[in-house]
Amino acid sequence: MTIAMTPLLQYHQHQGFPLTASGEAVVTFGNDADISQDFSNGCLLYDQSHWGLLNFTGADRQRYLHNQSTNQIQQLQPGQSCDTVLVNSTARTIDLATVHILDDALWVQVSPQKKTFLLEWFDRFLFPMDKVEISDLSGQFNILSLMGVQAKEILEKLTGVTLADFPNGGHQFLEIQGQNILCATGNSLKLPGYTLYIPAEAGVEIWQALMNLGMIPCGEAAWEKLRIHQGRPAPTKNSPKTITLWKQGFGIAFPLIKAATLARKPLPASIPTKALNSASLGFNFLPP
């Protein structure tokens, strides 16, 4: 899967910032040494538009994704969001994904290293009777991650509205610069903040508006340091087995009832009891 360069990435390049070897993201904005202090006292702005964004539609979309991952996707309602671990039949972790439940679709954000594989993998496990269609939205949206203690204040200044709180994960639609933007509570590093999904044609304008409010740009090199600090596994580097996700200390909510169900049944999303027991110290179990 090749993502065309978005107008925002072209803007970064024209500003003279170096790109990664793949040409999909900015390596550094020249402020890496100050990043740790910046997110502790202010707010970082990370362009993660090179991550994958998959769109699930059809009547069976929640049931299908529920059976391919660890969280209770089938029970979620529109407006809710969650992290979930995508696993194969032998309990090996494929990726840590973020799911947003829309009225008529699921948006699934996946790691950049796994976007091509997962699009093919999901399609391979579809049966003719499954009422599910999967499409690729990668590159059609700029995904901007706001990370830091001032994220809410800055976003409220930009929108002029008081943001709803979603302590257990959720999203709302906000009008920003004339665009209807999905704003999800949280980000990929479990830091205070939000994630915005912006139509690519509006990415530059909204990036500039956020920067004018005092946000600090974060490139790939700085984000990688934060990833290690926060304990988020990189799929191709340090998560060959399911347990690795939680050995890193990056625990996510995992429903207790789903854990018991997965440990008992040999479905593609099942996790063997031994692996489940080994990893359970890192789970944040939710009540049924």
NULOTOR-85605 format. One record per residue: residue in one letter; x, y, z of N, C-alpha, C in turn. Coordinates in pm, whole numbers, plus 50000, padded with zeros to 5 digits. Example, Ala and Ser with C-alpha at 12.3 -4.5 7.8 and 13.67 -1.06 7.14 Angstrom:
<nodes>
NODE,type,n_X,n_Y,n_Z,ca_X,ca_Y,ca_Z,c_X,c_Y,c_Z
NODE,A,51319,49431,50780,51230,49550,50780,51320,49670,50780
NODE,S,51285,49775,50708,51367,49894,50714,51290,50003,50787
</nodes>
This chain:
<nodes>
NODE,type,n_X,n_Y,n_Z,ca_X,ca_Y,ca_Z,c_X,c_Y,c_Z
NODE,M,50085,49882,50000,50000,50000,50000,50089,50123,50000
NODE,T,50076,50207,49897,50154,50329,49888,50064,50449,49914
NODE,I,50102,50534,50007,50024,50651,50039,50083,50770,49965
NODE,A,49999,50839,49887,50045,50959,49817,50076,51066,49920
NODE,M,50171,51152,49886,50210,51259,49978,50094,51357,49993
NODE,T,50049,51377,50116,49939,51469,50142,49987,51613,50129
NODE,P,49894,51708,50110,49936,51849,50108,50011,51891,50234
NODE,L,49974,51833,50349,50044,51868,50473,50188,51819,50471
NODE,L,50211,51699,50421,50348,51649,50414,50430,51730,50313
NODE,Q,50366,51769,50204,50434,51856,50107,50471,51989,50172
NODE,Y,50382,52039,50254,50409,52164,50327,50530,52148,50418
NODE,H,50535,52036,50493,50651,52011,50579,50780,52006,50497
NODE,Q,50774,51937,50384,50892,51924,50299,50937,52059,50245
NODE,H,50841,52142,50204,50875,52274,50151,50933,52365,50258
NODE,Q,50901,52335,50385,50958,52410,50496,51102,52367,50526
NODE,G,51148,52262,50457,51286,52219,50471,51310,52109,50572
NODE,F,51202,52048,50624,51220,51942,50723,51245,51808,50654
NODE,P,51343,51729,50702,51378,51603,50636,51270,51497,50654
NODE,L,51254,51415,50552,51156,51307,50556,51224,51173,50584
NODE,T,51145,51077,50629,51195,50942,50653,51234,50877,50521
NODE,A,51301,50763,50529,51345,50693,50408,51226,50655,50319
NODE,S,51112,50627,50380,50993,50590,50303,50925,50712,50242
NODE,G,50964,50832,50288,50904,50954,50236,50764,50980,50286
NODE,E,50724,50916,50398,50587,50927,50447,50571,51017,50569
NODE,A,50681,51059,50629,50670,51137,50752,50796,51222,50771
NODE,V,50786,51321,50860,50899,51408,50894,50986,51340,50999
NODE,V,51115,51336,50978,51207,51277,51075,51217,51364,51199
NODE,T,51242,51493,51179,51260,51582,51294,51224,51725,51255
NODE,F,51173,51799,51352,51149,51942,51335,51260,52023,51402
NODE,G,51369,51954,51441,51484,52022,51498,51471,52056,51645
NODE,N,51374,51996,51712,51351,52029,51853,51350,51905,51942
NODE,D,51413,51797,51897,51402,51669,51968,51451,51675,52112
NODE,A,51554,51754,52138,51611,51759,52272,51514,51815,52375
NODE,D,51416,51893,52330,51324,51959,52423,51189,51890,52434
NODE,I,51170,51780,52359,51038,51719,52349,50983,51673,52484
NODE,S,51065,51607,52565,51015,51554,52693,50961,51664,52781
NODE,Q,51031,51776,52787,50984,51889,52868,50861,51953,52806
NODE,D,50857,51954,52672,50746,52019,52602,50613,51949,52629
NODE,F,50611,51815,52626,50482,51748,52647,50444,51749,52795
NODE,S,50540,51769,52884,50508,51776,53027,50446,51910,53064
NODE,N,50485,52016,52993,50439,52149,53028,50348,52214,52924
NODE,G,50351,52164,52801,50273,52226,52694,50195,52123,52615
NODE,C,50210,52126,52484,50137,52031,52400,50212,52007,52270
NODE,L,50235,51881,52239,50300,51841,52115,50197,51816,52006
NODE,L,50237,51838,51882,50152,51810,51766,50226,51714,51675
NODE,Y,50174,51592,51665,50239,51486,51588,50153,51451,51468
NODE,D,50212,51458,51349,50142,51422,51225,50163,51273,51199
NODE,Q,50058,51194,51228,50070,51050,51206,49982,51004,51090
NODE,S,49980,51089,50987,49897,51060,50870,49946,50941,50791
NODE,H,50070,50896,50817,50123,50779,50748,50076,50648,50813
NODE,W,50006,50657,50925,49947,50538,50986,49831,50490,50898
NODE,G,49793,50364,50917,49683,50310,50839,49548,50347,50899
NODE,L,49449,50370,50813,49312,50395,50858,49219,50311,50770
NODE,L,49161,50208,50831,49074,50115,50759,48929,50142,50794
NODE,N,48842,50125,50696,48700,50155,50710,48619,50026,50695
NODE,F,48545,49989,50800,48462,49869,50798,48315,49912,50789
NODE,T,48244,49859,50691,48101,49885,50678,48028,49751,50665
NODE,G,47894,49756,50666,47815,49635,50656,47758,49594,50790
NODE,A,47649,49519,50789,47575,49483,50911,47657,49402,51009
NODE,D,47755,49324,50961,47834,49236,51049,47967,49295,51090
NODE,R,47989,49422,51066,48123,49480,51085,48172,49469,51228
NODE,Q,48086,49494,51328,48131,49486,51467,48154,49342,51511
NODE,R,48067,49253,51470,48086,49113,51505,48216,49060,51446
NODE,Y,48245,49098,51321,48366,49050,51256,48491,49098,51328
NODE,L,48499,49227,51356,48619,49279,51423,48627,49228,51567
NODE,H,48512,49209,51630,48507,49151,51766,48579,49016,51768
NODE,N,48557,48936,51664,48615,48802,51659,48761,48800,51616
NODE,Q,48815,48914,51578,48954,48920,51535,49042,48992,51637
NODE,S,48984,49032,51750,49061,49113,51844,49016,49087,51987
NODE,T,49080,49155,52082,49062,49123,52223,48953,49201,52293
NODE,N,48912,49313,52239,48815,49395,52312,48672,49361,52272
NODE,Q,48576,49415,52350,48434,49386,52331,48375,49478,52224
NODE,I,48426,49467,52101,48385,49556,51993,48234,49547,51969
NODE,Q,48178,49429,51980,48038,49408,51946,47943,49483,52041
NODE,Q,47990,49515,52160,47904,49581,52258,47913,49734,52254
NODE,L,48006,49788,52176,48025,49933,52174,47917,50002,52090
NODE,Q,47890,50127,52126,47787,50206,52060,47852,50323,51984
NODE,P,47780,50377,51885,47834,50494,51814,47874,50605,51910
NODE,G,47990,50663,51885,48046,50764,51974,48151,50709,52068
NODE,Q,48159,50576,52079,48261,50515,52163,48384,50479,52081
NODE,S,48498,50473,52150,48625,50433,52089,48698,50344,52187
NODE,C,48790,50264,52137,48869,50178,52226,48996,50134,52157
NODE,D,49093,50093,52238,49209,50022,52186,49179,49873,52189
NODE,T,49235,49801,52095,49217,49657,52094,49341,49593,52034
NODE,V,49369,49470,52073,49485,49399,52021,49438,49301,51915
NODE,L,49492,49312,51796,49462,49219,51688,49556,49101,51699
NODE,V,49500,48980,51707,49581,48860,51725,49545,48754,51622
NODE,N,49638,48661,51600,49608,48550,51509,49567,48427,51588
NODE,S,49554,48315,51522,49500,48194,51585,49595,48130,51686
NODE,T,49722,48170,51686,49816,48113,51783,49855,48216,51890
NODE,A,49772,48316,51905,49787,48417,52010,49903,48513,51987
NODE,R,49956,48515,51868,50061,48612,51839,49998,48746,51802
NODE,T,50053,48849,51860,50002,48983,51837,50034,49029,51695
NODE,I,49933,49082,51628,49955,49141,51497,49977,49291,51511
NODE,D,49888,49356,51589,49902,49500,51606,49815,49547,51721
NODE,L,49848,49663,51773,49764,49733,51868,49691,49841,51789
NODE,A,49558,49829,51781,49478,49917,51697,49384,50003,51781
NODE,T,49337,50112,51723,49237,50197,51784,49112,50194,51698
NODE,V,48997,50170,51761,48870,50154,51689,48774,50267,51728
NODE,H,48713,50329,51628,48612,50431,51650,48479,50381,51593
NODE,I,48375,50380,51675,48244,50331,51633,48162,50449,51581
NODE,L,48138,50453,51451,48056,50555,51390,47914,50501,51370
NODE,D,47823,50585,51324,47685,50541,51306,47674,50427,51205
NODE,D,47750,50434,51099,47736,50335,50992,47869,50272,50950
NODE,A,47971,50284,51035,48102,50230,50998,48191,50218,51122
NODE,L,48300,50147,51106,48408,50143,51205,48532,50200,51138
NODE,W,48599,50289,51207,48729,50334,51163,48833,50267,51251
NODE,V,48930,50203,51189,49032,50130,51263,49169,50186,51226
NODE,Q,49234,50248,51324,49368,50304,51302,49471,50199,51340
NODE,V,49563,50171,51248,49664,50067,51271,49803,50126,51249
NODE,S,49903,50053,51297,50042,50099,51288,50088,50108,51143
NODE,P,50177,50203,51113,50222,50218,50974,50292,50095,50920
NODE,Q,50358,50018,51010,50429,49899,50964,50334,49786,50925
NODE,K,50208,49796,50967,50115,49684,50948,49998,49715,50855
NODE,K,49990,49835,50801,49871,49873,50727,49848,49788,50602
NODE,T,49953,49758,50528,49936,49677,50407,49898,49534,50444
NODE,F,49970,49477,50540,49942,49340,50582,49800,49325,50632
NODE,L,49755,49418,50716,49623,49404,50778,49509,49417,50678
NODE,L,49523,49502,50581,49418,49514,50480,49400,49381,50408
NODE,E,49509,49314,50377,49502,49182,50312,49456,49075,50410
NODE,W,49502,49084,50534,49470,48983,50636,49321,48982,50668
NODE,F,49264,49100,50688,49121,49109,50716,49040,49053,50599
NODE,D,49080,49087,50479,49007,49041,50361,49013,48889,50348
NODE,R,49126,48831,50387,49144,48686,50374,49050,48607,50464
NODE,F,49013,48666,50579,48928,48595,50673,48779,48627,50657
NODE,L,48744,48698,50552,48603,48723,50524,48542,48602,50453
NODE,F,48424,48560,50498,48352,48451,50433,48242,48512,50346
NODE,P,48195,48438,50244,48094,48492,50153,47969,48541,50225
NODE,M,47934,48477,50339,47811,48517,50409,47830,48637,50500
NODE,D,47955,48680,50523,47981,48795,50608,47938,48924,50539
NODE,K,47854,49000,50606,47810,49128,50553,47907,49236,50601
NODE,V,48025,49233,50542,48132,49325,50581,48205,49370,50455
NODE,E,48230,49498,50447,48315,49552,50341,48426,49633,50406
NODE,I,48547,49616,50355,48664,49682,50413,48730,49767,50306
NODE,S,48750,49893,50337,48816,49982,50243,48928,50057,50312
NODE,D,49013,50116,50233,49133,50183,50284,49116,50334,50276
NODE,L,49118,50400,50393,49110,50545,50398,49246,50610,50418
NODE,S,49351,50530,50424,49486,50581,50450,49523,50688,50346
NODE,G,49572,50800,50394,49611,50909,50306,49499,51004,50271
NODE,Q,49374,50965,50296,49262,51054,50268,49239,51153,50383
NODE,F,49298,51120,50498,49285,51205,50616,49424,51235,50673
NODE,N,49438,51355,50726,49554,51384,50811,49515,51347,50954
NODE,I,49596,51263,51016,49572,51222,51154,49669,51300,51241
NODE,L,49616,51394,51317,49699,51480,51401,49677,51442,51546
NODE,S,49786,51412,51614,49782,51372,51754,49828,51487,51842
NODE,L,49741,51529,51935,49773,51635,52031,49811,51568,52163
NODE,M,49931,51592,52212,49981,51522,52330,50036,51622,52431
NODE,G,49974,51627,52548,50025,51715,52651,49914,51775,52735
NODE,V,49954,51836,52846,49857,51884,52945,49774,52001,52894
NODE,Q,49821,52073,52794,49747,52188,52743,49661,52155,52621
NODE,A,49652,52027,52586,49580,51989,52464,49435,52035,52466
NODE,K,49366,52012,52577,49224,52049,52584,49205,52199,52573
NODE,E,49287,52274,52645,49276,52420,52642,49296,52474,52501
NODE,I,49397,52422,52431,49427,52469,52296,49315,52433,52200
NODE,L,49263,52311,52210,49157,52268,52119,49028,52346,52144
NODE,E,49001,52378,52269,48882,52458,52299,48896,52601,52248
NODE,K,49017,52655,52251,49041,52788,52192,49017,52785,52041
NODE,L,49061,52678,51979,49048,52668,51834,48903,52652,51791
NODE,T,48826,52574,51866,48689,52542,51827,48585,52634,51888
NODE,G,48619,52694,52002,48523,52779,52070,48414,52702,52142
NODE,V,48434,52573,52165,48335,52490,52236,48404,52418,52350
NODE,T,48324,52379,52449,48375,52298,52560,48371,52152,52519
NODE,L,48483,52085,52528,48492,51947,52483,48428,51852,52584
NODE,A,48359,51753,52531,48304,51649,52617,48416,51560,52668
NODE,D,48400,51507,52788,48499,51417,52847,48457,51272,52825
NODE,F,48552,51189,52782,48527,51048,52761,48632,50970,52839
NODE,P,48612,50949,52968,48716,50883,53048,48747,50741,53003
NODE,N,48650,50674,52941,48672,50536,52896,48693,50526,52746
NODE,G,48717,50639,52682,48741,50639,52538,48617,50675,52461
NODE,G,48628,50770,52372,48515,50811,52290,48556,50920,52195
NODE,H,48461,50965,52114,48492,51069,52018,48369,51157,51994
NODE,Q,48392,51271,51935,48287,51365,51900,48327,51431,51770
NODE,F,48231,51490,51702,48261,51565,51580,48260,51714,51611
NODE,L,48365,51782,51566,48381,51925,51590,48394,51998,51457
NODE,E,48345,52120,51452,48366,52202,51333,48493,52285,51355
NODE,I,48591,52261,51269,48718,52332,51276,48750,52387,51138
NODE,Q,48766,52517,51129,48796,52582,51002,48697,52541,50892
NODE,G,48570,52528,50931,48466,52493,50834,48459,52345,50800
NODE,Q,48540,52261,50864,48542,52117,50838,48480,52042,50955
NODE,N,48407,51933,50924,48352,51847,51028,48456,51742,51063
NODE,I,48517,51754,51181,48635,51676,51217,48601,51576,51328
NODE,L,48641,51451,51310,48629,51354,51419,48742,51380,51518
NODE,C,48703,51405,51642,48799,51432,51750,48787,51322,51854
NODE,A,48890,51239,51865,48889,51128,51960,48968,51164,52084
NODE,T,48915,51129,52199,48988,51149,52324,49105,51052,52331
NODE,G,49222,51104,52365,49340,51019,52378,49425,51017,52253
NODE,N,49535,50942,52259,49627,50932,52147,49703,50800,52158
NODE,S,49791,50776,52065,49858,50646,52056,49957,50619,52168
NODE,L,49990,50720,52249,50089,50702,52355,50030,50713,52495
NODE,K,49897,50710,52506,49832,50715,52638,49869,50841,52716
NODE,L,49899,50947,52644,49926,51076,52708,49798,51160,52706
NODE,P,49786,51259,52794,49669,51347,52786,49662,51410,52648
NODE,G,49543,51413,52590,49533,51475,52459,49421,51421,52374
NODE,Y,49433,51444,52243,49327,51411,52148,49390,51369,52015
NODE,T,49307,51306,51931,49348,51273,51795,49243,51327,51699
NODE,L,49288,51403,51600,49198,51462,51502,49213,51392,51368
NODE,Y,49099,51364,51303,49098,51303,51171,49043,51407,51073
NODE,I,49134,51464,50994,49105,51583,50915,49112,51549,50766
NODE,P,49010,51583,50687,49022,51564,50542,49153,51624,50491
NODE,A,49224,51549,50408,49360,51587,50370,49369,51727,50311
NODE,E,49263,51770,50243,49269,51901,50180,49268,52015,50281
NODE,A,49229,51986,50406,49225,52090,50509,49340,52077,50608
NODE,G,49429,51983,50587,49534,51954,50684,49629,52069,50711
NODE,V,49673,52138,50606,49770,52246,50623,49709,52360,50704
NODE,E,49587,52398,50669,49521,52510,50737,49504,52483,50886
NODE,I,49462,52361,50920,49440,52328,51061,49572,52311,51136
NODE,W,49672,52254,51071,49805,52245,51132,49856,52385,51168
NODE,Q,49844,52478,51074,49891,52614,51098,49813,52680,51212
NODE,A,49682,52656,51218,49601,52714,51324,49643,52661,51460
NODE,L,49672,52533,51470,49716,52474,51596,49854,52526,51635
NODE,M,49943,52538,51539,50077,52590,51567,50070,52735,51616
NODE,N,49977,52811,51560,49962,52951,51601,49913,52963,51745
NODE,L,49855,52857,51797,49807,52856,51935,49912,52802,52032
NODE,G,50033,52781,51984,50144,52745,52072,50180,52598,52077
NODE,M,50128,52517,51984,50165,52376,51986,50307,52357,51932
NODE,I,50368,52248,51970,50508,52220,51937,50513,52097,51847
NODE,P,50571,52109,51727,50572,51996,51634,50661,51881,51681
NODE,C,50617,51761,51653,50690,51640,51695,50711,51551,51573
NODE,G,50837,51520,51543,50870,51434,51431,50886,51289,51472
NODE,E,50922,51205,51376,50932,51061,51401,51040,51025,51503
NODE,A,51154,51091,51497,51263,51059,51590,51221,51086,51734
NODE,A,51157,51200,51757,51111,51233,51891,50998,51141,51935
NODE,W,50906,51111,51841,50794,51023,51875,50845,50884,51913
NODE,E,50948,50837,51846,51005,50706,51877,51060,50702,52019
NODE,K,51123,50811,52062,51172,50817,52200,51056,50815,52299
NODE,L,50951,50888,52268,50833,50889,52354,50767,50751,52356
NODE,R,50764,50684,52242,50706,50549,52234,50776,50454,52330
NODE,I,50908,50459,52330,50985,50372,52419,50961,50410,52564
NODE,H,50958,50539,52590,50934,50586,52727,50797,50543,52779
NODE,Q,50696,50548,52693,50560,50513,52732,50533,50362,52727
NODE,G,50623,50287,52663,50609,50142,52660,50519,50089,52551
NODE,R,50491,50169,52448,50411,50118,52337,50499,50033,52247
NODE,P,50459,49907,52221,50542,49821,52136,50535,49862,51990
NODE,A,50644,49843,51919,50645,49860,51774,50627,49722,51714
NODE,P,50524,49698,51632,50491,49563,51585,50606,49487,51523
NODE,T,50691,49552,51446,50797,49480,51378,50925,49470,51460
NODE,K,50926,49535,51580,51049,49538,51659,51044,49453,51784
NODE,N,50933,49463,51860,50938,49399,51991,50805,49340,52036
NODE,S,50728,49284,51942,50607,49216,51984,50584,49087,51906
NODE,P,50682,48993,51908,50662,48867,51836,50554,48781,51899
NODE,K,50522,48802,52025,50420,48725,52092,50326,48820,52166
NODE,T,50207,48770,52192,50107,48852,52259,50158,48911,52389
NODE,I,50232,48832,52466,50274,48878,52599,50361,49002,52592
NODE,T,50432,49020,52480,50525,49132,52472,50457,49266,52490
NODE,L,50331,49278,52446,50260,49404,52461,50257,49449,52607
NODE,W,50240,49352,52696,50222,49391,52835,50352,49385,52914
NODE,K,50451,49312,52863,50583,49317,52926,50641,49457,52910
NODE,Q,50597,49528,52805,50643,49664,52786,50577,49761,52884
NODE,G,50473,49716,52953,50406,49802,53049,50297,49888,52988
NODE,F,50263,49864,52861,50162,49944,52794,50028,49870,52802
NODE,G,49974,49859,52925,49851,49785,52944,49732,49857,52884
NODE,I,49635,49781,52829,49510,49838,52781,49396,49764,52846
NODE,A,49279,49825,52841,49162,49763,52901,49127,49635,52826
NODE,F,49105,49526,52900,49074,49397,52840,48960,49336,52920
NODE,P,48840,49327,52863,48725,49280,52938,48744,49138,52991
NODE,L,48714,49118,53118,48732,48988,53181,48647,48881,53115
NODE,I,48524,48916,53079,48437,48817,53018,48490,48776,52881
NODE,K,48550,48869,52809,48607,48836,52678,48731,48749,52695
NODE,A,48810,48774,52799,48928,48693,52825,48890,48547,52848
NODE,A,48787,48527,52927,48744,48390,52956,48691,48323,52831
NODE,T,48616,48398,52749,48560,48342,52627,48668,48305,52529
NODE,L,48765,48394,52509,48872,48368,52414,48956,48249,52456
NODE,A,48974,48232,52585,49058,48123,52634,48992,47987,52615
NODE,R,48860,47985,52592,48790,47858,52582,48761,47814,52440
NODE,K,48759,47908,52343,48712,47868,52211,48820,47884,52104
NODE,P,48829,47789,52012,48932,47792,51908,48889,47873,51786
NODE,L,48863,48002,51804,48832,48090,51692,48958,48165,51652
NODE,P,48957,48230,51534,49077,48303,51492,49126,48404,51594
NODE,A,49036,48458,51677,49078,48558,51775,49111,48498,51910
NODE,S,49110,48364,51922,49128,48303,52053,49270,48317,52105
NODE,I,49283,48325,52235,49412,48331,52301,49423,48209,52392
NODE,P,49521,48120,52373,49533,48003,52459,49543,48040,52605
NODE,T,49489,47956,52692,49485,47984,52835,49623,48013,52890
NODE,K,49724,47939,52848,49858,47958,52900,49909,48098,52868
NODE,A,49888,48140,52742,49933,48274,52702,49855,48381,52776
NODE,L,49725,48356,52793,49642,48453,52864,49688,48469,53007
NODE,N,49714,48356,53076,49758,48362,53215,49893,48433,53227
NODE,S,49982,48406,53132,50115,48466,53137,50108,48617,53121
NODE,A,50014,48663,53039,50008,48806,53010,49916,48883,53102
NODE,S,49840,48813,53185,49731,48877,53257,49777,48985,53354
NODE,L,49901,48981,53399,49948,49084,53491,49951,49221,53428
NODE,G,49952,49226,53296,49956,49355,53230,49820,49403,53183
NODE,F,49717,49320,53194,49583,49362,53151,49517,49449,53256
NODE,N,49437,49544,53209,49347,49616,53298,49209,49555,53275
NODE,F,49170,49458,53357,49046,49387,53334,48926,49475,53366
NODE,L,48827,49470,53278,48704,49542,53298,48597,49448,53348
NODE,P,48503,49493,53430,48396,49405,53477,48303,49366,53364
NODE,P,48231,49252,53371,48137,49212,53267,48030,49317,53248
</nodes>
